[in-house]
Amino acid sequence: MTLSDVTETVRQKIGDNSGLAATLKFDLGSDGVILVDANSVPNRVTNEDQPAECTIALSLEDLASMLNGSLDPTSAFMMGKLQVEGDMSVAMRLSQVV
């Protein structure tokens, strides 16, 4: 999957009102970023690199696997495939949305 494919998948899963009430960034290294701004309705998903309350660093491939259900987020965290910086509660709320 490309960055634009994964961005669109995140946009569809987040929807217009995810209830996250926070900003979250997926830092995909050299592949780019996906920023979720859920502080307003409708929620906004872009590839802008801006500060966020919570940043999740992982590979584009691992994010795609998490979104399609073949990689469990908790397992990915325990295996070191993703790192969380900032407000961990935002990441926990995200797991309920996606």
N, C-alpha and C positions, 0 to 999 in steps of 0.2 A: 504494500500500500504506500501511496505517496503522502506527503504532508497534507496536501489539500484533501485527499480521501479521508484521512484520519480526522482532520479538522471538521469536515462535514459530518462524520459519524458522531463526534463529540457534540456538535451543534444539535443534531437530531436527538441524542440521548438527554441533553440538558433541557431542551425545549425552551419555551418562553418564560416559564416560572418554575425553576428547579427547587426553590426553597433554600438554596445554599446561603443566600444573603452574605456573600463574601467574594473576594477575588482569589482566583487559583490559577497558577501557571504550570503547565507541563513543559519542562526544559528538556528538549530532545537532543541536546548537544549540537553537533554540526548540522543536524537536520532542521533545526529551528525551534520555535516555541508555539504553544497554543495557550492563549489567555482566555479564561472564562471570567467574565464580569457579571456576577449574579447579584449585584447590589441594587439593581433596578430591574423593572419589568418593562419590556421583554429583556431576558438575559442576553448577553452579547458574547459571542465566541469569535476571536480573531487570531491572527498570527503576529500581533504587535508584541514587542518585547518591552513590557512595562512592569513596574514593581507589583507584587501581589502579596496577600496575607499569608499564602501558603504556596510553596514551590515544590513540585514533585519532579525529580530528575530521573529519567529513564530513557531507554532507547525507543525509537519510533516503532520498531518491530515489537517490543514488549508492550507498548501502549496499545498497538493494534490487537495483540493477542488478548490483552485484558478486556478490550471493548467487545471482542467477539466471544468472550467467555472461556477461552482456552487457557488463560492464565489467571489464577486467583490473586487478587491484590495483596492479601495477607501473606501468601506463599512467596510472592515476588519480593515483598519487603524483607521477609525472613531470609531469603536466598541472596539478598543484597542487590537484586535487580532494579530496585528503586530506592531513592533516598528522599526523605521529606524534610524540608526546612520551613520554619515558621510555625504557624498555628496548626498543630496536628488535628485539632477538632474539625477543621475544614476538610481535611483529607478523609476523616472518618465519615463526615456527612456526605461527601462525594460518593463513597462506596454504596450508600443507600440509594443514590440517584442513578448511578450507572451500574 
